[in-house]
Amino acid sequence: MEMNEHVQDKLKILAESAKYDVSCTSSGTTRKNKPGTMGSAEGWGVCHSFTEDGRCISLLKIMLTNNCIYDCAYCINRRTNDIRRATLSVEELVELTIEFYRRNYIEGLFLSSGVINSPDYTMERMLRVVKELRTTMRYNGYIHMKSIPGASRELVEQAGLYADRLSVNIEIPTEQNLRMLAPEKNHQSIFKPMYYIQQGILGSSDERQRFRHAPRFAPAGQSTQMIVGATNESDSDILRLSSALYLRPGMKRVYYSGYIPVNAYDTRLPALKQAPLVRENRLYQADWLMRFYGFKAGEIVDEAFPNLDLDIDPKLAWALRHPEAFPVDINRADHSLILRVPGIGVKSAALIIASRRHGRVTSSALARMGVVMKKARYFITCGELATLTVNELHPDQVRLALAPKKGRRDGPDTRQLSIPFTD
Amino acid sequence: MLVFRYDKSFEGLLTCLFDAYSRRAFPERLISMDEPPPLFAGEIHGVVAERAKAERVWAGLERRLTRPVCGMLMHVWLSELPQSDELLMRYMRKAFDAQASIATMFTDPDVLEVKKIAAKVSKERERLTQFARFQKAADGLFFAPVSPVYNALPLTLDYFTSRFADQQWLIYDLKRRYGYYYDLATAAEVTLDDDERLLSGKLNDALMAQDEKLFQTMWREYTVSLTIRERLNPALQRQHMPRRFWKYMPEKNL
């Protein structure tokens, strides 16, 4: 097939349309290269490039078409928007993927699509792309495929056999707000395909217990995304939903996408001066605490503090609300307690535990290991001269020492939106 | 002060350690064949690299240290940092002298330093796998120029051979002037006699495959289209993708 300016133009349009999806990981699968085939998705995926907004490009993130029958208020591709529309043929997309892959531009394909005719019609077209890649082209690179809300079980089950990861975006955390912004969708149309994917994963791992060569189903699991700041959910609403999702088998990642006013004319949406990037960052930190640091959602946010503190990270915020948990004795405490110290990360915690077997860990050794002593010193003892910890000082004083200085900022804080919604 | 002079090969370094044990005297400095000795050098011992001695030392290390830790020593060697050989010498001596494995004794500055340098080299390896870009030549060969700060190219072979198993490729370190050529079966080290014409890092138009320019353009335009203008953050871009890699990347330097 001939690549030409026509395809070049479509690629630009469809990349524009796909760029607000934040997922980019390409890890967690075990698809090795077999002799005579191309590509491998073994091991950790890497980022191959970074856009000027600092985001990773790991996969060829693209839509098959940006035509759509839906009119979701938060979406750039809603049918009532006057944007350029394009559709790639199956052959064009397959060739683009292969040629980009061969040049080490990408780890694989992230295929999404606007909904044309019906969810099943759309899914079938997407399936043809991934089938073609896996069978005709004998391609072993990574494939992340969107499952279209409302797609039938049979098609989701087929997709899981070819894709490494499947995802369905929740977008709006509460059903009520989803209905307000996307009247044609409901949570059921989203949670159903999620459930099919989960069943597929469980079914396959069960099969593989009995038959070693039973096919894997979406070996890299599933992920989802929520838009933050387009509706009035609190961080507590969002994090409680995330932690419930993480309890489900096969749910690997929840992404948070700071709302960018792509359709500013729509009065159901808040008027924002800028995307809530700080809030988005704090949500990711909280997400990390839940996944790698053993925190529960209810510890990070609760009724008294339903939103994350924008000035300090959620781990420090927790520590300041719980001075009774400190100081932690670096040379004696459990791994789980050491992980709770602000300024100590997963890596340095592992180094500390490993080094303790050889002798006492001193504060200078901690600094060399990469512990942020500026923070950690208020929360630890390591058997040296007594320093002032959060208990001798007051949490407020520690906060003052560690929070960014607010001195010269003009006007009110614009990072968090003031919510203009009425009930 | 005792000084050992050797050929700056890894085999030579292991032989240095062997000699130190048999002489029961450990050097404070290691210098190359043509390096002037330090001012206060007392005795200078010339070490002749010997495979048999080196293999004995390495086998001893493999008994005392796990494979990942031996791999870290290799990474430190490939860092080519000044005095990294002396660091390795101290580390290996400690590994032999200690009762138990020193691999996790991060309160020791040398043990921590080895881990840190190995991590840097490993990061450079990762960046090669991230940012190396193949250009397709008219004869079907895929060519990728690189110039890493550490000599990390040998560490990337598993990545490139498994990904690009069904295409011929050549990855060439333009700084160290050697590379690896993969012929659909194995990747072999090569040094090109006439590598002058490759030094620009770009195949000239006559050597390029017909579609190559188009794919490079499409990739660059794709990365531009994917950018969210409301979130521009070039500093973050440079942090993740240092500028020194841009010269061989079509999205940055077409």
Interface residues (C-beta under 8 A of the other chain):
Chain A: M3 N4 V7 Q8 L11 K12 I13 A15 E16 A18 K19 Y20 K32 N33 P35 G36 T37 M38 G39 S40 E42 V46 C47 H48 S49 F50 T51 E52 D53 G54 R55 C56 I57 L60 K61 L96 E99 F100 R102 R103 N104 Y105 G141 G258 I260 Q274 A275 L277 L351 A354 S355 R357 H358 G359 R360 V361 T362 A365 R368 M369
Chain B: I102 T104 M105 F106 T107 D108 P109 L112 E126 T129 Q130 F131 A132 R133 F134 Q135 K136 F142 A144 S162 R163 F164 A165 D166 Q167 D211 L214 F215 T217 M218 W219 E221 Y222 T223 V224 S225 L226 T227 I228 R229 E230 R231 L232 N233 P234 A235 L236 Q237 Q239 H240 M241 M249 E251
